Amino acid sequence: MIDKILTPDEAVAGVEDGMTIMVGGFLGTGSPEILMDALVRKGVKHLTVIGNDGGLAEGQPADEFAGKAPRGIGKLLEHHMVDHVIMSHVGVNPRLNEQFADGTLKYTLVPQGTLAEKIRAAAYGLGGVLTPVGLGTPMETELDELGREKQVMTIDGKKWLFERPLYADYSFIRPSLADKFGNYMCKKATRNFNIVMAGASKHTIIAPEKLVEIGEVDPDIWQVAGVLVETIVEGEKRWQI
């Protein structure tokens, strides 16, 4: 069996300036903090980041358990590592609007369900998705997040907006539990984008809260197959916001 376990710094060694990455999590809940820290140490710049939101900024988490460090994608924003964010929500982390205002950051908003389906389409090898979301709005004619033209299709007399898949170079995911082949599951709210992002990139890296041997737990609990996972990083701390 291939040994997929690497240190955090080894896992992100292939990330280069200008790449596109996906990061799981919802306001930091379910984000792989150990991998974000490794990216900060590596110091890559000009990233395009795909995620639900911008995580949390320095000082935002208020409870004693979470502390006041930035969370998730917020760590990358604190260090000005991002040129473009593709997200469904930008209203919480103040760094997003600060950097947008000073001209160092571009952001593209995509409806949350549409964003998830565009990522899922990439993971499953689909040509795109059809959705009614955006019909009758500028979304019909404006270019998508990667500058691609939109299409409106009529099927059986009903109009649909065609949305293309969204791929990345790397996906960074935080499972609740995984085995050493990379099969994994995410509990409760941490499922969010951590489920659909596996397979939607050239490289999928997971940082599970707990790692077990292959066959140690009932395989029926796995939500994502380890064949989609290239690298596993141990040491992700348990925390909640």
Secondary structure, DSSP 8 states (H G I E B T S, - for coil): ----EE-HHHHTTT--TT-EEEE--BTTBT--HHHHHHHHHHT--SEEEESSS--B-TT---STTT-SS-BTHHHHHHTT-EEEEEES--SS-HHHHHHHHTTS-EEEE--HHHHHHHHHHHHTT-S-EEESTTTTSGGGTS--TTS---EEEEETTEEEEEE----EEEEEE--SEEETT--EE--GGGGHHHHHTTTSEEEEEE--SEEE-TTSS-GGG-SB-GGG--EEE--------
